[in-house]
Amino acid sequence: MRRLTELGIPFSFQFLSYNETRHASDGYKNVVNAQLRKGYRDDQSDKADILIGYVNSLGQNRWFYLPLLTTFNGLKIQP
């Protein structure tokens, strides 16, 4: 993802949503034409290493938890 973002190449992925505050999921989310963006630093969040920031195809800043990533460019992620 980082390399594709560096090259300006958009990618797609799917992840299982999770809201830690509500302890609930809205199911699987499909993202197309995404690019990574800067995330939190270690001193800003204890989840800085697993909370990934991205920009979706509408230009909206979003987040997902890396352990909940299920596919990348159509390839299934193995746990």
CYANA upper distance limits for C-alpha pairs under 8 A (distance plus 0.5 A):
  1 MET  CA      5 THR  CA      6.60
  1 MET  CA     11 PHE  CA      7.93
  1 MET  CA     35 GLN  CA      8.12
  1 MET  CA     36 LEU  CA      7.50
  2 ARG  CA      6 GLU  CA      6.64
  2 ARG  CA     36 LEU  CA      7.24
  3 ARG  CA      7 LEU  CA      6.80
  4 LEU  CA      8 GLY  CA      6.60
  4 LEU  CA      9 ILE  CA      5.50
  4 LEU  CA     10 PRO  CA      7.23
  4 LEU  CA     11 PHE  CA      7.88
  4 LEU  CA     35 GLN  CA      8.39
  5 THR  CA      9 ILE  CA      6.27
  5 THR  CA     10 PRO  CA      7.21
  5 THR  CA     35 GLN  CA      5.93
  5 THR  CA     36 LEU  CA      6.56
  8 GLY  CA     35 GLN  CA      8.29
  9 ILE  CA     35 GLN  CA      8.18
 10 PRO  CA     32 VAL  CA      8.32
 10 PRO  CA     33 ASN  CA      5.18
 10 PRO  CA     34 ALA  CA      5.68
 10 PRO  CA     35 GLN  CA      6.08
 11 PHE  CA     32 VAL  CA      6.81
 11 PHE  CA     33 ASN  CA      5.62
 11 PHE  CA     34 ALA  CA      5.80
 11 PHE  CA     35 GLN  CA      7.32
 11 PHE  CA     72 PHE  CA      8.18
 11 PHE  CA     73 ASN  CA      6.60
 12 SER  CA     30 ASN  CA      8.04
 12 SER  CA     31 VAL  CA      5.93
 12 SER  CA     32 VAL  CA      4.77
 12 SER  CA     33 ASN  CA      6.21
 12 SER  CA     34 ALA  CA      6.54
 12 SER  CA     72 PHE  CA      6.53
 12 SER  CA     73 ASN  CA      5.44
 12 SER  CA     74 GLY  CA      7.97
 13 PHE  CA     30 ASN  CA      6.58
 13 PHE  CA     31 VAL  CA      5.89
 13 PHE  CA     32 VAL  CA      7.18
 13 PHE  CA     69 LEU  CA      8.05
 13 PHE  CA     70 THR  CA      8.03
 13 PHE  CA     71 THR  CA      5.76
 13 PHE  CA     72 PHE  CA      4.84
 13 PHE  CA     73 ASN  CA      6.20
 13 PHE  CA     74 GLY  CA      7.60
 14 GLN  CA     28 TYR  CA      7.23
 14 GLN  CA     29 LYS  CA      6.03
 14 GLN  CA     30 ASN  CA      4.99
 14 GLN  CA     31 VAL  CA      6.58
 14 GLN  CA     69 LEU  CA      6.65
 14 GLN  CA     70 THR  CA      6.05
 14 GLN  CA     71 THR  CA      5.55
 14 GLN  CA     72 PHE  CA      7.19
 15 PHE  CA     28 TYR  CA      6.09
 15 PHE  CA     29 LYS  CA      5.97
 15 PHE  CA     30 ASN  CA      7.35
 15 PHE  CA     64 PHE  CA      7.88
 15 PHE  CA     68 LEU  CA      5.90
 15 PHE  CA     69 LEU  CA      4.76
 15 PHE  CA     70 THR  CA      5.60
 15 PHE  CA     71 THR  CA      7.46
 16 LEU  CA     25 SER  CA      7.86
 16 LEU  CA     26 ASP  CA      8.35
 16 LEU  CA     27 GLY  CA      6.15
 16 LEU  CA     28 TYR  CA      4.86
 16 LEU  CA     29 LYS  CA      6.65
 16 LEU  CA     68 LEU  CA      5.83
 16 LEU  CA     69 LEU  CA      7.14
 16 LEU  CA     70 THR  CA      7.68
 17 SER  CA     25 SER  CA      5.71
 17 SER  CA     26 ASP  CA      6.25
 17 SER  CA     27 GLY  CA      6.16
 17 SER  CA     28 TYR  CA      6.42
 17 SER  CA     29 LYS  CA      6.94
 17 SER  CA     64 PHE  CA      7.69
 17 SER  CA     65 TYR  CA      8.49
 17 SER  CA     68 LEU  CA      7.90
 18 TYR  CA     23 HIS  CA      7.53
 18 TYR  CA     24 ALA  CA      6.25
 18 TYR  CA     25 SER  CA      4.92
 18 TYR  CA     26 ASP  CA      7.47
 18 TYR  CA     27 GLY  CA      8.50
 18 TYR  CA     65 TYR  CA      8.48
 19 ASN  CA     23 HIS  CA      6.05
 19 ASN  CA     24 ALA  CA      5.88
 19 ASN  CA     25 SER  CA      6.61
 20 GLU  CA     24 ALA  CA      7.48
 31 VAL  CA     56 ASN  CA      7.17
 31 VAL  CA     57 SER  CA      8.34
 32 VAL  CA     56 ASN  CA      7.43
 32 VAL  CA     57 SER  CA      6.88
 33 ASN  CA     56 ASN  CA      6.91
 33 ASN  CA     57 SER  CA      5.67
 34 ALA  CA     54 TYR  CA      7.06
 34 ALA  CA     55 VAL  CA      6.12
 34 ALA  CA     56 ASN  CA      5.20
 34 ALA  CA     57 SER  CA      6.42
 35 GLN  CA     54 TYR  CA      6.08
 35 GLN  CA     55 VAL  CA      5.89
 35 GLN  CA     56 ASN  CA      7.39
 36 LEU  CA     52 ILE  CA      8.24
 36 LEU  CA     53 GLY  CA      6.47
 36 LEU  CA     54 TYR  CA      4.63
 36 LEU  CA     55 VAL  CA      6.66
 37 ARG  CA     53 GLY  CA      5.84
 37 ARG  CA     54 TYR  CA      5.45
 37 ARG  CA     55 VAL  CA      7.01
 38 LYS  CA     53 GLY  CA      6.75
 38 LYS  CA     54 TYR  CA      8.34
 39 GLY  CA     48 ALA  CA      7.50
 39 GLY  CA     51 LEU  CA      7.87
 39 GLY  CA     52 ILE  CA      6.64
 39 GLY  CA     53 GLY  CA      5.65
 40 TYR  CA     44 GLN  CA      6.31
 40 TYR  CA     45 SER  CA      6.81
 40 TYR  CA     48 ALA  CA      5.65
 40 TYR  CA     51 LEU  CA      8.29
 41 ARG  CA     45 SER  CA      7.18
 41 ARG  CA     48 ALA  CA      6.34
 42 ASP  CA     46 ASP  CA      6.90
 42 ASP  CA     47 LYS  CA      8.20
 42 ASP  CA     48 ALA  CA      5.88
 42 ASP  CA     49 ASP  CA      7.93
 44 GLN  CA     48 ALA  CA      7.85
 47 LYS  CA     51 LEU  CA      6.19
 48 ALA  CA     52 ILE  CA      8.22
 50 ILE  CA     65 TYR  CA      6.03
 50 ILE  CA     66 LEU  CA      5.55
 50 ILE  CA     67 PRO  CA      7.48
 51 LEU  CA     63 TRP  CA      6.95
 51 LEU  CA     64 PHE  CA      6.25
 51 LEU  CA     65 TYR  CA      5.26
 51 LEU  CA     66 LEU  CA      6.72
 52 ILE  CA     63 TRP  CA      5.93
 52 ILE  CA     64 PHE  CA      5.88
 52 ILE  CA     65 TYR  CA      6.66
 52 ILE  CA     66 LEU  CA      6.89
 53 GLY  CA     61 ASN  CA      7.58
 53 GLY  CA     62 ARG  CA      6.31
 53 GLY  CA     63 TRP  CA      5.07
 53 GLY  CA     64 PHE  CA      7.31
 54 TYR  CA     61 ASN  CA      6.41
 54 TYR  CA     62 ARG  CA      5.90
 54 TYR  CA     63 TRP  CA      6.61
 55 VAL  CA     59 GLY  CA      6.05
 55 VAL  CA     60 GLN  CA      5.88
 55 VAL  CA     61 ASN  CA      5.18
 55 VAL  CA     62 ARG  CA      6.53
 56 ASN  CA     60 GLN  CA      6.02
 56 ASN  CA     61 ASN  CA      7.26
 56 ASN  CA     62 ARG  CA      7.62
 64 PHE  CA     68 LEU  CA      8.10
 64 PHE  CA     69 LEU  CA      8.43
 65 TYR  CA     69 LEU  CA      7.55
 69 LEU  CA     77 ILE  CA      7.55
 70 THR  CA     76 LYS  CA      6.46
 70 THR  CA     77 ILE  CA      5.66
 70 THR  CA     78 GLN  CA      8.25
 71 THR  CA     75 LEU  CA      5.73
 71 THR  CA     76 LYS  CA      4.90
 71 THR  CA     77 ILE  CA      5.73
 72 PHE  CA     76 LYS  CA      7.12
 72 PHE  CA     77 ILE  CA      7.53
